[in-house]
């Protein structure tokens, strides 16, 4: 399945946060939307980083509670793996596994257009496998 098909089903909302926002604001955003990562963007369309729950935990482990008052730019991942709407879920699985990441922003024409999580990829993969199983069982029992 292609990324554009997943976005057509789940929608294109992406939680973004400014690089100068505090880590506390990031935590509030993640909690509000019940998500594991936010794209760091100064304008809502340009991807300059990604900040996840894992990044917050690492920062707090290293700096203590003072990390919560620091800027998101201080803990974000700056080299972000992004994908195109034409990429397949197989492409995403390879990227996510190789980079040990769970969220990949979707960028088209240099603008943020969505985000795909590992949960999205698993859901689509399981649905495809169930469909394939049903088809094979139908073939065998016919």
C-alpha positions as MATLAB code, in Angstrom:
seq = 'XXXXXXXXXXXXXXXXXXXXXXXXXXXXXXXXXXXXXXXXXXXXXXXXXXXXXXXXXXXXXXXXXXXXXXXXXXXXXXXXXXXXXXXXXXXXXXXXXXXXXXXXXXXXXXXXXXXXXXXXXXXXXXXXXXXXXXXXXXXXXX';
ca = [
       0.000    0.000    0.000;
       1.153    3.541   -0.684;
       1.563    6.291    1.906;
      -1.021    8.449    0.111;
      -3.628    5.703    0.643;
      -2.876    5.541    4.354;
      -3.199    9.326    4.640;
      -6.494    9.207    2.741;
      -7.813    6.848    5.431;
      -6.316    8.378    8.579;
      -6.134   12.035    7.617;
      -3.296   14.481    7.243;
      -3.210   16.102   10.693;
       0.321   16.473   12.044;
       1.081   17.875   15.475;
       3.854   20.434   15.079;
       5.777   22.488   17.593;
       8.162   25.407   17.199;
      11.837   24.736   17.939;
      11.872   27.467   20.605;
       8.884   26.011   22.485;
       9.667   24.440   25.849;
       9.896   20.719   26.409;
       6.977   21.119   28.850;
       4.902   22.476   25.956;
       5.968   19.484   23.888;
       4.810   17.111   26.646;
       1.455   18.901   26.798;
       1.058   18.614   23.011;
       1.895   14.905   23.009;
      -0.566   14.321   25.844;
      -3.321   16.418   24.268;
      -3.219   14.453   21.025;
      -2.280   11.089   22.588;
       0.707   10.740   20.258;
       4.333    9.710   20.612;
       6.075   12.372   18.528;
       5.647   15.856   17.106;
       7.282   17.373   14.065;
       9.420   20.380   14.910;
       8.571   23.161   12.496;
       8.839   26.941   12.656;
       5.906   27.400   10.256;
       3.880   24.173   10.257;
       5.154   23.058    6.851;
       8.966   23.005    7.049;
      10.448   20.014    8.870;
      13.489   20.985   10.965;
      13.312   18.081   13.404;
      11.177   15.577   15.238;
      10.757   15.228   18.996;
       9.447   12.075   20.627;
       8.603   10.787   24.068;
      11.891    8.899   23.930;
      13.765   12.177   23.383;
      12.057   13.694   26.431;
      12.929   10.708   28.616;
      16.582   10.856   27.562;
      16.774   14.595   28.250;
      15.198   14.237   31.704;
      17.525   11.321   32.507;
      20.549   13.457   31.592;
      19.485   16.894   32.878;
      16.771   16.210   35.421;
      13.610   18.298   35.570;
      15.493   21.322   34.198;
      15.192   19.686   30.774;
      11.468   20.456   30.812;
      12.134   24.187   30.669;
      14.655   23.957   27.840;
      13.756   24.413   24.181;
      12.549   21.548   22.021;
      15.455   22.315   19.676;
      17.789   21.075   22.416;
      16.469   17.520   22.328;
      14.942   17.050   18.878;
      16.341   14.729   16.253;
      17.613   17.016   13.494;
      18.258   14.442   10.776;
      14.704   13.357   10.053;
      13.789   10.421    7.851;
      10.919   11.603    5.661;
       8.906    9.882    2.965;
       6.934   10.823   -0.110;
       3.227   10.042   -0.613;
       4.250    7.598   -3.367;
       6.392    5.475   -1.016;
       5.094    2.033   -0.089;
       4.623    0.540    3.359;
       7.465   -1.839    2.500;
       9.746    1.193    2.029;
       8.625    2.546    5.401;
       9.217   -0.759    7.178;
      12.787   -0.830    5.910;
      13.406    2.782    6.976;
      11.773    2.400   10.383;
      13.641   -0.813   11.137;
      17.021    0.407    9.929;
      16.788    3.744   11.766;
      14.920    2.357   14.818;
      12.223    5.010   14.534;
       8.460    4.929   14.921;
       7.321    8.065   13.075;
       8.060    9.280    9.544;
       6.814   12.667    8.345;
       5.384   12.764    4.833;
       6.751   15.587    2.689;
       5.550   16.562   -0.781;
       6.807   19.590   -2.710;
       8.958   20.572    0.299;
       5.904   20.813    2.574;
       4.757   18.619    5.448;
       1.610   16.773    4.353;
       1.180   14.052    6.974;
       2.889   11.589    9.268;
       2.992    7.795    9.307;
       3.532    5.837   12.513;
       4.670    2.269   12.995;
       1.094    1.558   14.126;
      -0.214    2.712   10.755;
       2.223    0.405    8.956;
       1.351   -2.571   11.162;
      -2.399   -1.997   10.723;
      -2.095   -1.895    6.917;
       0.238   -4.899    6.804;
      -2.087   -7.012    8.959;
      -5.083   -6.049    6.776;
      -3.161   -7.007    3.623;
      -2.141  -10.352    5.153;
      -5.712  -11.107    6.218;
      -6.966  -10.354    2.710;
      -4.278  -12.561    1.185;
      -5.130  -15.379    3.598;
      -8.839  -15.148    2.717;
      -8.028  -15.241   -0.976;
      -5.766  -18.280   -0.604;
      -8.308  -20.108    1.556;
     -10.982  -19.354   -1.019;
      -8.748  -20.752   -3.746;
      -7.930  -23.897   -1.781;
     -11.514  -24.647   -0.753;
     -13.040  -23.952   -4.174;
];
